[in-house]
Amino acid sequence: MVSINFSELIDALTDRFREIVKQELKNLYSDENGADTRTYLTVEQTAEFLGCSTEFVYKLKYRMPHSKMNAKLYFRIDDLNRYLDSGRVIPGKLIKAA
């Protein structure tokens, strides 16, 4: 006769469920390179990400979502990607972001 320890079974299933949820959340909030798209960038990091000047980034605050803490601006990577996609051009047509 096989003895089943239900407490251990529940613990094992709970651990596996946590692993699956953790991986699904990682997939949901990661880009194709595995980078967390919820990451906030400073003005300097944003300028490097976009390949522009910090002065241009300060002007962006009027055109895209950002956060401000202790008089410093922060931009989320997923917001920056949406901003870039909003101006994406395919020869012959303009694609508008959803």
C-alpha positions as CSV (number, residue, x, y, z in Angstrom):
1,M,0.0,0.0,0.0
2,V,1.3,3.4,-1.0
3,S,1.3,6.0,1.7
4,I,0.7,9.6,0.7
5,N,1.7,12.5,2.9
6,F,-0.8,15.2,1.9
7,S,1.0,17.9,3.7
8,E,4.2,17.3,1.7
9,L,2.2,17.1,-1.5
10,I,0.5,20.4,-0.8
11,D,3.8,22.0,0.0
12,A,5.4,20.7,-3.2
13,L,2.4,21.9,-5.3
14,T,2.5,25.3,-3.7
15,D,6.2,25.7,-4.4
16,R,5.7,24.7,-8.0
17,F,2.8,27.1,-8.3
18,R,4.9,29.9,-7.0
19,E,7.7,29.1,-9.5
20,I,5.2,29.1,-12.4
21,V,3.7,32.5,-11.3
22,K,7.1,34.0,-10.8
23,Q,8.2,32.9,-14.3
24,E,4.9,34.2,-15.9
25,L,5.3,37.6,-14.2
26,K,8.9,37.7,-15.4
27,N,7.7,36.9,-18.9
28,L,5.0,39.5,-18.7
29,Y,7.3,42.3,-17.5
30,S,10.4,41.4,-19.6
31,D,11.4,42.3,-23.2
32,E,12.8,39.9,-25.7
33,N,16.2,40.2,-24.0
34,G,14.9,39.4,-20.5
35,A,15.3,43.0,-19.3
36,D,12.6,44.2,-16.8
37,T,10.5,46.7,-18.7
38,R,9.2,48.2,-15.4
39,T,12.7,49.5,-14.7
40,Y,13.0,53.2,-14.2
41,L,15.8,55.1,-15.9
42,T,17.3,58.4,-14.8
43,V,17.4,61.3,-17.3
44,E,21.0,60.4,-18.1
45,Q,20.2,56.7,-18.6
46,T,17.1,57.7,-20.7
47,A,19.3,59.9,-22.9
48,E,21.7,57.0,-23.5
49,F,18.8,54.6,-24.1
50,L,17.3,57.0,-26.7
51,G,20.6,58.2,-28.1
52,C,19.8,61.8,-27.5
53,S,20.8,64.7,-25.2
54,T,19.6,65.1,-21.6
55,E,18.1,68.5,-22.7
56,F,15.8,66.6,-25.2
57,V,14.8,64.1,-22.4
58,Y,13.8,67.1,-20.2
59,K,11.5,68.2,-23.0
60,L,10.0,64.7,-23.2
61,K,8.4,65.1,-19.9
62,Y,5.7,67.2,-21.6
63,R,4.9,64.4,-24.1
64,M,5.2,61.1,-22.2
65,P,4.6,59.6,-18.8
66,H,7.3,59.9,-16.2
67,S,7.7,59.9,-12.4
68,K,9.2,62.6,-10.3
69,M,10.9,62.0,-6.9
70,N,13.1,64.4,-5.0
71,A,13.0,66.8,-8.0
72,K,14.4,64.1,-10.3
73,L,12.7,62.6,-13.3
74,Y,12.4,58.9,-14.1
75,F,11.2,57.2,-17.2
76,R,10.0,53.6,-17.5
77,I,11.6,51.5,-20.2
78,D,8.2,50.2,-21.4
79,D,6.9,53.8,-21.8
80,L,10.1,54.7,-23.8
81,N,9.5,51.8,-26.1
82,R,5.9,52.8,-26.6
83,Y,7.1,56.4,-27.4
84,L,9.5,55.0,-30.0
85,D,6.9,52.7,-31.5
86,S,4.5,55.7,-31.8
87,G,6.8,57.2,-34.4
88,R,7.6,53.9,-36.2
89,V,7.5,54.2,-39.9
90,I,7.1,51.4,-42.4
91,P,7.6,52.5,-46.0
92,G,4.3,53.6,-47.3
93,K,2.5,53.8,-44.0
94,L,2.6,55.1,-40.5
95,I,1.9,52.8,-37.6
96,K,0.1,54.4,-34.6
97,A,0.7,52.9,-31.1
98,A,-2.4,51.3,-29.5
